[in-house]
Amino acid sequence: MALDTAKKQEIIAKYSRGENDTGSTEIQVALLTARIVYLTEHLKINKKDHSSRLGLLKLVGQRRRLMRYLKGKDLTRWNTIKSDMGIRN
């Protein structure tokens, strides 16, 4: 299940760098993290849902690539998003 609109707008408002910013790296990482948390809870209940597990692994890989990009681009923003989201290295 995708994020509902209110939750998505809340995340965008929290991590946006400007008024019309909806696709910066921080926002993408935050949205992916919310979806990862949701799927992780879903998989704790539905252990045999292998298609959702595959989707979760793809999301984690995508977030990892975005974090690698952000680390090379701006280390302070990387540290901030990493500590806010509770993401390990």
SEDREN-467307 format. One record per residue: residue in one letter; x, y, z of N, C-alpha, C in turn. Coordinates in pm, 1 decimal. Layout:
! residues N
R aa      n.x      n.y      n.z     ca.x     ca.y     ca.z      c.x      c.y      c.z
R  a        X        Y        Z        X        Y        Z        X        Y        Z
...
! end
This chain:
! residues 89
R aa      n.x      n.y      n.z     ca.x     ca.y     ca.z      c.x      c.y      c.z
R  m     83.5   -117.3      0.0      0.0      0.0      0.0     88.4    124.2      0.0
R  a     50.2    220.8    -77.8    125.0    345.4    -85.0     89.7    434.7     34.1
R  l    171.2    536.7     53.6    144.8    631.6    161.0     21.5    714.4    129.1
R  d    -55.6    747.9    230.4   -170.0    835.4    205.1   -120.4    978.6    182.9
R  t   -202.9   1058.4    122.4   -164.3   1192.1     78.6   -124.1   1282.4    195.8
R  a   -194.1   1272.2    306.0   -164.1   1358.3    420.8    -25.0   1327.8    476.4
R  k      7.3   1199.9    490.0    138.3   1160.1    541.6    248.9   1203.5    445.3
R  k    222.7   1189.3    315.9    319.6   1227.8    215.0    345.1   1378.5    218.9
R  q    239.4   1457.8    229.1    253.3   1603.2    236.6    328.4   1644.8    363.5
R  e    305.5   1573.8    472.2    374.2   1603.4    597.6    524.6   1580.2    583.6
R  i    561.7   1470.8    519.4    703.4   1439.7    498.1    766.5   1543.0    405.8
R  i    695.7   1578.8    298.7    748.2   1677.5    204.0    767.2   1812.2    273.0
R  a    672.1   1851.2    356.7    683.2   1979.6    427.4    801.0   1979.6    524.7
R  k    827.0   1866.8    586.5    933.7   1859.3    685.9   1072.1   1865.8    621.8
R  y   1090.6   1800.0    508.0   1224.0   1787.2    449.7   1247.9   1873.5    326.3
R  s   1150.5   1954.6    285.0   1171.8   2037.0    165.0   1269.0   2149.9    195.8
R  r   1343.3   2189.8     92.4   1440.8   2296.3    107.9   1386.5   2428.7     57.0
R  g   1269.3   2426.0     -5.6   1208.4   2547.3    -56.3   1058.5   2528.8    -66.2
R  e    992.1   2629.6   -117.1    846.1   2625.0   -124.8    796.2   2520.7   -224.7
R  n    859.3   2513.0   -341.2    814.1   2421.9   -445.9    898.8   2296.0   -456.2
R  d    975.2   2265.4   -354.0   1063.5   2149.6   -355.4    984.7   2023.6   -321.1
R  t    970.6   1934.6   -418.8    899.8   1808.9   -392.8    982.0   1687.3   -430.3
R  g   1100.6   1706.5   -485.8   1176.0   1591.5   -532.5   1322.1   1592.3   -496.0
R  s   1360.9   1668.0   -394.7   1501.2   1668.0   -355.8   1538.1   1532.5   -296.9
R  t   1666.0   1509.8   -286.8   1714.5   1380.4   -240.3   1665.0   1350.2    -99.6
R  e   1661.7   1449.9    -13.3   1615.3   1426.9    123.7   1470.3   1382.2    127.2
R  i   1387.2   1443.3     45.0   1246.1   1405.6     40.4   1230.5   1264.6    -13.2
R  q   1305.7   1231.2   -117.1   1297.5   1096.6   -173.1   1339.4    992.4    -70.5
R  v   1446.1   1020.0      2.9   1492.5    926.0    106.0   1388.5    912.7    216.6
R  a   1328.5   1023.5    257.5   1228.0   1020.0    364.4   1104.9    941.7    321.2
R  l   1058.8    960.8    197.9    943.3    887.2    148.5    973.9    738.0    135.9
R  l   1093.2    706.2     86.2   1132.1    565.4     77.6   1140.8    502.5    215.7
R  t   1192.4    576.4    312.4   1203.5    523.2    448.3   1065.9    495.1    507.6
R  a    969.9    582.1    481.5    834.1    558.9    531.9    774.7    432.9    469.6
R  r    796.2    413.9    340.6    746.4    293.4    274.8    817.9    168.4    326.0
R  i    949.2    179.4    352.6   1026.2     66.3    404.3    976.8     26.4    542.5
R  v    948.4    125.5    626.4    896.8     96.0    761.2    761.5     26.6    752.0
R  y    674.6     74.9    662.2    543.8     13.0    644.8    557.6   -132.1    597.6
R  l    641.5   -155.0    497.5    657.5   -291.3    445.4    722.4   -384.0    547.8
R  t    812.4   -331.2    628.6    875.5   -413.1    731.7    771.6   -461.6    832.3
R  e    683.2   -372.2    874.2    576.0   -412.1    966.2    480.8   -511.1    899.7
R  h    452.1   -489.9    773.0    364.3   -580.0    698.7    425.3   -720.4    692.2
R  l    556.1   -727.6    669.7    621.7   -857.4    655.9    639.6   -929.2    789.3
R  k    633.8   -855.6    899.8    637.1   -921.7   1029.9    509.8  -1003.0   1051.4
R  i    399.6   -954.6    996.4    271.6  -1023.4   1009.9    254.6  -1130.0    901.3
R  n    286.9  -1093.6    776.5    268.4  -1182.0    661.1    403.8  -1235.0    615.2
R  k    450.2  -1338.8    681.2    584.6  -1388.7    657.4    602.7  -1452.8    520.3
R  k    496.8  -1497.5    457.5    508.6  -1566.6    328.8    482.2  -1476.6    208.6
R  d    473.9  -1348.1    231.0    447.9  -1253.7    122.8    579.3  -1219.3     53.0
R  h    619.8  -1308.2    -39.6    750.8  -1293.7   -102.1    756.3  -1179.4   -202.4
R  s    646.2  -1145.9   -264.8    648.1  -1034.9   -360.7    669.3   -901.5   -287.8
R  s    611.0   -886.1   -170.7    635.4   -764.2    -92.7    778.6   -759.9    -41.5
R  r    834.2   -876.2    -10.3    973.2   -882.4     34.5   1067.4   -837.4    -77.5
R  l   1038.2   -878.3   -199.0   1118.7   -836.2   -313.1   1107.1   -684.8   -333.4
R  g    986.5   -631.8   -321.8    966.7   -487.7   -332.3   1042.6   -412.7   -223.7
R  l   1043.6   -467.8   -103.2   1117.1   -406.3      7.7   1266.0   -400.6    -23.5
R  l   1320.1   -509.0    -76.5   1462.7   -510.9   -109.9   1495.9   -409.7   -218.3
R  k   1406.6   -391.3   -314.3   1428.6   -291.9   -418.8   1427.0   -150.9   -360.6
R  l   1334.5   -124.5   -268.2   1327.0      6.6   -204.6   1452.3     35.6   -122.5
R  v   1501.7    -65.3    -52.1   1622.4    -46.8     28.7   1741.7    -16.7    -61.8
R  g   1750.8    -85.3   -174.5   1859.4    -59.0   -268.0   1851.3     80.1   -328.0
R  q   1730.9    123.1   -359.6   1711.8    257.3   -414.8   1749.7    363.4   -312.4
R  r   1709.7    342.6   -188.0   1745.3    437.4    -81.9   1896.2    439.3    -60.0
R  r   1959.6    322.9    -68.4   2104.0    316.3    -51.4   2176.2    396.4   -160.4
R  r   2128.5    384.3   -285.0   2189.1    459.9   -394.0   2170.3    610.4   -374.4
R  l   2051.5    651.7   -330.9   2027.0    794.0   -305.7   2115.2    846.5   -192.3
R  m   2133.3    767.1    -88.7   2217.5    808.9     22.9   2363.6    817.8    -20.3
R  r   2407.7    727.3   -107.2   2544.1    733.3   -158.4   2565.0    861.2   -239.8
R  y   2466.0    895.4   -321.2   2472.0   1019.1   -399.6   2478.7   1140.8   -307.5
R  l   2393.4   1142.1   -206.3   2388.0   1256.0   -114.4   2517.3   1269.0    -35.2
R  k   2576.9   1157.4      1.4   2702.6   1160.4     76.1   2813.3   1223.1     -8.1
R  g   2815.6   1193.0   -136.1   2916.2   1252.2   -223.2   2889.6   1397.8   -253.5
R  k   2762.8   1436.5   -252.4   2724.5   1572.5   -288.3   2736.9   1669.0   -170.3
R  d   2680.2   1631.4    -55.8   2679.0   1720.7     60.0   2676.1   1637.2    188.2
R  l   2789.4   1630.4    255.4   2803.9   1543.6    372.1   2718.8   1588.8    490.4
R  t   2698.7   1718.6    507.7   2618.9   1765.0    621.3   2472.0   1727.4    604.1
R  r   2418.9   1740.3    482.2   2280.3   1698.5    456.7   2266.5   1547.6    474.9
R  w   2369.8   1472.3    436.1   2368.3   1327.2    452.1   2362.1   1290.0    599.8
R  n   2444.1   1356.6    682.1   2443.9   1329.0    825.9   2310.1   1364.0    888.4
R  t   2250.9   1474.7    844.7   2122.8   1517.1    899.9   2012.1   1417.9    869.0
R  i   2000.5   1378.0    743.6   1893.0   1285.1    705.4   1916.5   1147.3    767.8
R  k   2043.1   1107.9    780.0   2075.0    977.8    837.7   2035.4    973.4    985.8
R  s   2063.8   1080.2   1057.8   2029.2   1081.9   1201.0   1878.7   1097.5   1220.6
R  d   1810.9   1176.9   1137.4   1666.4   1194.2   1149.7   1590.0   1064.3   1121.2
R  m   1633.4    993.6   1018.7   1562.1    871.9    976.9   1607.3    748.1   1054.0
R  g   1719.9    755.8   1121.3   1771.8    639.5   1193.7   1828.2    535.6   1098.8
R  i   1891.6    581.9    990.1   1945.9    491.6    889.8   2089.5    459.3    928.4
R  r   2121.6    331.5    918.5   2260.0    289.0    945.1   2342.0    305.4    817.8
R  n   2472.9    297.1    830.5   2559.6    309.8    713.1   2543.2    193.3    619.6
! end
